[in-house]
Amino acid sequence: MTIHRMLESGGELFWFKGALINIRVSWIAGEDRVSVVEHFMPYGMSPPLHVHRNEDEVFHILEGSMRIQVDGVESIAHAGQTVMAPKGVPHSFRVESAEGARCLTITTGGDLERMIREIGEPADSTRLAQRYEPGEAVSPALARCCARNGIDLVGAPLS
């Protein structure tokens, strides 16, 4: 993946559950509260099945491929494709490309971004793991953080 390109153009870097996150545009920057978050994720990365109560989530794949499940329907998205996960609908994804994947996630309202800032850790390195090795599927701390930020965890990560 082209992490060096990401660093040249700025943003705020966080480690979040095995992914390197770059907050490109913060929801507090504009009147419409749009957030643009770039994700660099290793092969196998998958968040728990979840529902956003207050915001749609748009995934635009920049590199690699991801299996995305929205409301029980799975599809494979490749670089250049965009998938919408409407608020109130269960969804998740799994990185399927061996080299990992890079995508933009666009939301409004700040819930996703606040959750990343709350539970993520500032990134002091850009070395991405080659493969995601999940720990416990859903930690109580992650579930509480998500709930405080309008996101309900409703199932396991995709396998």
Secondary structure as UniProt FT lines:
FT   HELIX           3..8
FT   STRAND          12..16
FT   TURN            17..18
FT   STRAND          19..25
FT   HELIX           27..29
FT   TURN            31..32
FT   STRAND          34..41
FT   STRAND          48..52
FT   STRAND          57..63
FT   STRAND          65..70
FT   TURN            71..72
FT   STRAND          73..78
FT   TURN            79..80
FT   STRAND          82..85
FT   TURN            87..88
FT   STRAND          91..95
FT   TURN            98..99
FT   STRAND          101..108
FT   HELIX           111..119
FT   STRAND          121..122
FT   HELIX           140..148
FT   TURN            149..150
FT   STRAND          151..157
//
